[in-house]
Amino acid sequence: MSVVDKLDAARHSITGSNLAKIACKATSREVMGPKRKHVDYLIQCTNTDNVSIPNLAEILFERCTNSSWVVVFKSLCTFHHLMSYGNEVSTTNTKAGYRI
């Protein structure tokens, strides 16, 4: 993990947003695919009621505007995994809300 990634994760830890912290770790600047454990955690979050799926989508959309192509690519891969393997009801509602 790069220094910038560690600072982003620390910033989200301080604010108490575990979901944003895991999304940042899944979309780090390392030139490799998103770590499976982070993507699996985000997929599990789609099955719980206490996690805001639109908030998760907003976090990932924000990562898509990053200047690093690696972060953008990993964000899109993470979206793909969430849409493919996440809870169908919550991801369908998110797609309808954002008109993806």
Secondary structure in CASP SS format (residue, H / E / C, confidence):
PFRMAT SS
TARGET T0000
AUTHOR 0000-0000-0000
METHOD secondary structure of the structure
MODEL  1
M C 1.00
S C 1.00
V H 1.00
V H 1.00
D H 1.00
K H 1.00
L H 1.00
D H 1.00
A H 1.00
A H 1.00
R H 1.00
H H 1.00
S H 1.00
I H 1.00
T H 1.00
G C 1.00
S C 1.00
N H 1.00
L H 1.00
A H 1.00
K H 1.00
I H 1.00
A H 1.00
C H 1.00
K H 1.00
A H 1.00
T C 1.00
S C 1.00
R C 1.00
E C 1.00
V C 1.00
M C 1.00
G C 1.00
P C 1.00
K C 1.00
R H 1.00
K H 1.00
H H 1.00
V H 1.00
D H 1.00
Y H 1.00
L H 1.00
I H 1.00
Q H 1.00
C H 1.00
T C 1.00
N C 1.00
T C 1.00
D C 1.00
N C 1.00
V C 1.00
S C 1.00
I H 1.00
P H 1.00
N H 1.00
L H 1.00
A H 1.00
E H 1.00
I H 1.00
L H 1.00
F H 1.00
E H 1.00
R H 1.00
C H 1.00
T C 1.00
N C 1.00
S C 1.00
S C 1.00
W H 1.00
V H 1.00
V H 1.00
V H 1.00
F H 1.00
K H 1.00
S H 1.00
L H 1.00
C H 1.00
T H 1.00
F H 1.00
H H 1.00
H H 1.00
L H 1.00
M H 1.00
S H 1.00
Y H 1.00
G C 1.00
N C 1.00
E H 1.00
V H 1.00
S H 1.00
T H 1.00
T H 1.00
N H 1.00
T H 1.00
K H 1.00
A H 1.00
G H 1.00
Y H 1.00
R C 1.00
I C 1.00
END
